[in-house]
């Protein structure tokens, strides 16, 4: 049986343009797409159950000797990312010593939150992973870190309060008549470091690249092409996305335009800084 390249596919809206153009524009008969949330993709990649995936940057940093990243590709932000959000009943400076619940879907974002709290605010929080749906979590917890489509949809459905907030570190909203402070972790990272934040990289195990070199070389070209086309065709791609009916056509395009899919030297500086902070706090 002919070898196939096993590709992890994270079914979040942030990656929809890439996978849409990838499947539309390339000959995918030698590719097999396997869907899963980031934490699951990380585990499958680590165990050799998939060959390549857009996986958490913390996964790469923890196993750098085992992985190779594809040059020129990431899922990053330079400021507001709009889908990595801390919803809190209290201002962030009042969370010291408290428990913050985090979604089970993520691995990079909890580490980022720990760094933000410890390094930027000199505070400690206890993070507790939860499988509770976001709607229930927001009603029962003091603070909850949400990612991906859950965060995007919740923020879009919240009633944002038009209040002049100094420094704009947060926004205020009401959800089911409860007031929440909303912190975008991409924004907090930029404000304190001046650097992009790399949430995910396209990574593969070194031994897999050697075993399937021809397939990897072809996939890199297909991914380059998909990224280029996706930036040109956002309106057409939005028409194919169900998310347009949930958050609105223009907001969806604005969300995609706020994400960087590149991996420049500046991105790598941000990644290196994140890794240094994580190592310093023994989070690797």
N, C-alpha and C positions, 0 to 999 in steps of 0.2 A: 504493500500500500504506500502511495506517495506521501511524503511528509507534508504536513500543513503547519503554518505558523499560528500558534495559539495566542490570540490577542485579547487582553483584558479590556472590557468596555464598561466604563462607569456611566450609568444611565442618568447623569445629571445634565441639566440645561447648559451648564458652562461648557460642556464638551460636545453638545449636540451639533454645532456647525462643523466640527472636525470630522466626526463620524458620519455625518450626512454626506459630506463631499467625498470622504474616503470610500464609502460604499457605492456612491453614485458614479464616481469617476474612474475607479480602478478595477482591474480584473481581480476579483476576490476569491477565485475558485481555490487558491492555495492558502487562503486565510480562513480561520475559524474564530468568530467573535464570541466571547464568553462574558456575560454581564454580571456585575456585582458592585456593591458599595466599596468605597476606598479601603476600609479595614479588611474586607474579605479579599480584595484584589492583592493587597500587600501580602496576606498570608499565602494565597495561591502562588504568587510569584516566588516567595521565599521557599516554598515546598516543591517548586518545579512543576506545578500543575498548569501554569501558563508560561508563555515565552517572553512576552513583553506587555507592558501596561502603562498607562498614565497613572503612576503610583505616588503615594505621599512622599514629600521631600524628606520627612523624618525617617522613612524606611530606607531611602538611599543613604542618608547620613549615618545610620546605624550599621549598615553593611556595605560601606563604600568599596571594600576590597573585592566584594563579590559581584558588584553591579557595574554596568556601563550605562551612561545616559546618552540619549540621542541629542546631538548638538542642534541648537536652534529651536528647540521645542520645550515648552513648559505651560503650566497654568499659573499665572502670576497676577499680581496687582501692583499698581503704583498709586496707593491711596485706597479709596473706597472700593471694596470688591462686591458688596451688596448681598453676599451669600455666606459669609462667615460672621455670625452675629451673636453677641452676648445680650440677652434680654434680662434685665435686672430690676427688681422692685426698689433697689437702693442704688445710690450713686456708687461708682466703682471704688471710690476711696473708703466707703463704709463696708466693704466686703471682707476686710482683713479678719482672718480667723474663721471665716464662715465656709459653709459647704456650697460648692457650685456644681450643679449637675451638667454633664456633657453628653451629647449624643454618642451612641455606640458606633455610629457610622464613620467617625473620624479618628485619625491618629496624629496628624500634624497639628491641627487646631488646638487640642488640649495642651500640647507642649508650648505652642505660641502663647496661649493664654497664661500659662505658668510663668513664662519669661516676662510677659507684659506686667503681670502683677508683682513679681519679685524684683525684676531689674528696673522697671520704669516707675513703679509706685511703692517699692520697698514694702510689699505686703505679702502675706502667705494666705493661700486659700487651699482648701481640700477639694480635689476634683473627684466626683463620683460618676462613673459611667452608668447611663440609664437606657433602658429600652422603652421607657414610657413615651407615648406619642407626644409631639410638641404641644398640642392643644391642652392636654392634661397636665403636662409638665409645667407649663407657664402658670397654671392655676394653683399648683401645689408647692412650687419651689421658689426660693428667694431669687435665684439666678440660674439661667439655663443657657448653655452654649449650643447653638444650632448651626448646621452647615447645609450647603447644597440647596436643593429645591425646597426643603422644609423652611429654611431661613428666608429664601427669596419670596416664597408665597406668603409666609407669615408677615414679613415686613410690608409687602404690597397690600395686604388686607387690613393692616393696622391703621388706625386713624392717627395720622401724624399731627402733633400739636405745633402750631406756628408760634414759637417762642424764641426770642433772641437769646441765644446761648453763647456766653463768652468762650472763645477758642474753638468752639464747635467740635469738641471731643466726643459728643454724644448727641442724640436726638431724643425727644420725648414722644411717646405714643400712648394711645389707649387701646387695649384689647379686652373685649367683654367688660368694659367699664373700669378696668384696672389700669393704672398708669405704670408704664415701664420706661426705664432708661435703656436706650439701645446703642450699643457700641459696635462699630464695624472694626474688626481686628486688623484689616488691611490698612485702614486709616490710622489706627493707633501706632502700628508698626512704622509707617512712613513718617508720622509726626515726630517720633523719637529717634529714628535712625536716618531718615532722608533717603532710604533705599527701597527698591521693590521687594515684595515678599513672594517667594516661590512656594506655592502650595503643593505643586505636583510636578514631577518630571516623567518623561517617557523613559523607563528603565528596563533593562534586561540583564539576566545573569550572564556573566562572561562566558561560561562554558556553553550556554545555549547559543550564543552568537557564533561560536566556533563550529558547533554542530550544524547550524542552519544558516550559514553565511550568505548563500545566494538569496534565500528568502528574506533575510534581514536587510540586505542591500536593496532589494526591490521594494520592501516595505518603507524604508527610509525615503526613497524617491516618491512613493505614493503619498506618504505623510507630508512631505514638503509641498507637494502639489495640492493636497487637500487643505493645508493651512493657507496657502496663497489664494486659492479659490474661495475659501470661506470668508475671507476678509472683503472680497469683491461682491459676494452674493448674499449678504446678510438679509436683505429684504425678501428674497426668494426663499431662503432657509427659514425665516420667521414664519412664512405662510405654511410651512410644513410642520411646524412645531405646535404641539398642543398647549404649550405654555402661553402662547399669544392670547388664548381665550381666558386665561387665568389672571395674568398680570397686565395684559394689554400689549398690542403690537409695538408701539413706540418704546415702551418701557423695556420690552424684551431686547430690542435692538440696542438701546442705550446700555443695557446690562452687558451685552456682548462687547460693545465698544470699550467698556471699562476694564475688560480683561486683556492681559497681555499673553499671547501664545508664543512669544519669542523667548530666547535664552541668550541674552547679550552678556557682555562683561559686567555690566551693572547688575543684572540679575544674579550672576554668579557671586558678586560681592555680597548681595543680600543673602544668598544661600549660605555663604561662608560665615557671615555674621550670625545668622540664625544657628548654625552648627556650633560656633564658638560659645554663644550664650547657653545653648543646650548642654554642652559639655561642662561648662563652668558650673551649671546648676545640677549636674549629674542626671540629666534627663535623657542621655543617650544610652 
